[in-house]
Amino acid sequence: MNNSEKVELILIFGECNRSAQQSARVYADRYPDKFHPPHNYVCRLLRGLNVNGQFPSDQNQRRQPRPNNFDED
């Protein structure tokens, strides 16, 4: 989902009286050919904007590789 689509989702959130569940449904109805975000995706976008002032980065980019903790013995 690119930034313009995220902005559209946040605007729909405002139209839906700040209901994440309703905004996810309305977005899916308006854009049937695009990714349909779940309501918790809307919450994560809003949290990222409130905390960091920007959209959260892609989830795959945030993941750190796990260290290999196998014993040599």
Backbone hydrogen bonds in HBPLUS format (Angstrom, degrees):
<---DONOR---> <-ACCEPTOR-->    atom                        ^
c    i                          cat <-CA-CA->   ^        H-A-AA   ^      H-
h    n   atom  resd res      DA  || num        DHA   H-A  angle D-A-AA Bond
n    s   type  num  typ     dist DA aas  dist angle  dist       angle   num
A0006-LYS N   A0002-ASN O   3.03 MM   4  6.37 149.3  2.13 148.2 157.9     1
A0007-VAL N   A0003-ASN O   2.88 MM   4  6.14 154.5  1.94 149.4 155.8     2
A0008-GLU N   A0004-SER O   3.02 MM   4  6.23 159.1  2.06 141.9 147.4     3
A0009-LEU N   A0005-GLU O   2.98 MM   4  6.22 151.0  2.07 141.6 149.4     4
A0010-ILE N   A0006-LYS O   2.97 MM   4  6.28 150.5  2.06 146.2 153.9     5
A0011-LEU N   A0007-VAL O   2.88 MM   4  6.19 154.6  1.94 153.7 161.1     6
A0012-ILE N   A0008-GLU O   2.95 MM   4  6.18 155.2  2.01 147.1 153.8     7
A0013-PHE N   A0009-LEU O   2.97 MM   4  6.19 144.6  2.10 137.7 147.8     8
A0014-GLY N   A0010-ILE O   3.14 MM   4  6.54 145.7  2.27 142.4 149.9     9
A0015-GLU N   A0011-LEU O   3.04 MM   4  6.42 152.7  2.11 145.3 153.1    10
A0016-CYS N   A0012-ILE O   2.92 MM   4  6.13 138.1  2.10 146.3 157.7    11
A0018-ARG N   A0013-PHE O   2.97 MM   5  5.19 141.0  2.13 155.4 159.6    12
A0017-ASN N   A0014-GLY O   3.29 MM   3  5.43 141.9  2.44 115.4 112.6    13
A0023-SER N   A0019-SER O   2.93 MM   4  6.05 157.1  1.98 147.2 154.4    14
A0024-ALA N   A0020-ALA O   3.04 MM   4  6.18 151.9  2.12 144.6 151.0    15
A0025-ARG N   A0021-GLN O   3.21 MM   4  6.48 154.4  2.28 143.5 150.0    16
A0026-VAL N   A0022-GLN O   2.89 MM   4  6.14 163.6  1.91 155.2 159.6    17
A0027-TYR N   A0023-SER O   2.94 MM   4  6.00 161.7  1.97 145.6 150.7    18
A0028-ALA N   A0024-ALA O   3.10 MM   4  6.23 157.7  2.16 140.4 146.4    19
A0029-ASP N   A0025-ARG O   2.95 MM   4  6.22 149.2  2.04 146.3 155.2    20
A0030-ARG N   A0026-VAL O   2.89 MM   4  6.12 157.3  1.94 153.5 159.2    21
A0031-TYR N   A0027-TYR O   2.93 MM   4  5.96 155.4  1.99 150.2 156.7    22
A0034-LYS N   A0031-TYR O   3.26 MM   3  5.61 165.7  2.28 113.0 117.3    23
A0041-TYR N   A0038-PRO O   3.04 MM   3  5.45 144.0  2.18 109.1 119.3    24
A0042-VAL N   A0039-HIS O   3.14 MM   3  5.25 122.9  2.48  98.1 111.4    25
A0043-CYS N   A0039-HIS O   3.21 MM   4  6.62 155.9  2.27 146.0 152.2    26
A0044-ARG N   A0040-ASN O   2.96 MM   4  6.15 150.0  2.05 138.2 145.9    27
A0045-LEU N   A0041-TYR O   2.97 MM   4  6.24 155.2  2.03 147.6 153.8    28
A0046-LEU N   A0042-VAL O   3.02 MM   4  6.29 164.6  2.04 152.8 156.7    29
A0047-ARG N   A0043-CYS O   2.90 MM   4  6.09 157.5  1.95 147.7 154.2    30
A0048-GLY N   A0044-ARG O   2.97 MM   4  6.12 159.2  2.02 146.6 151.9    31
A0049-LEU N   A0045-LEU O   2.99 MM   4  6.28 152.7  2.06 147.7 155.3    32
A0050-ASN N   A0046-LEU O   2.90 MM   4  6.11 160.8  1.93 151.6 156.8    33
A0051-VAL N   A0047-ARG O   2.86 MM   4  5.92 162.9  1.89 153.1 157.7    34
A0052-ASN N   A0048-GLY O   2.92 MM   4  5.49 150.9  2.00 134.6 143.6    35
A0053-GLY N   A0049-LEU O   2.96 MM   4  4.33 130.2  2.21 108.4 119.4    36
A0061-GLN N   A0058-ASP O   3.01 MM   3  5.41 133.1  2.24 108.3 120.8    37
A0062-ARG N   A0059-GLN O   3.25 MM   3  5.32 135.4  2.46  97.2 108.6    38
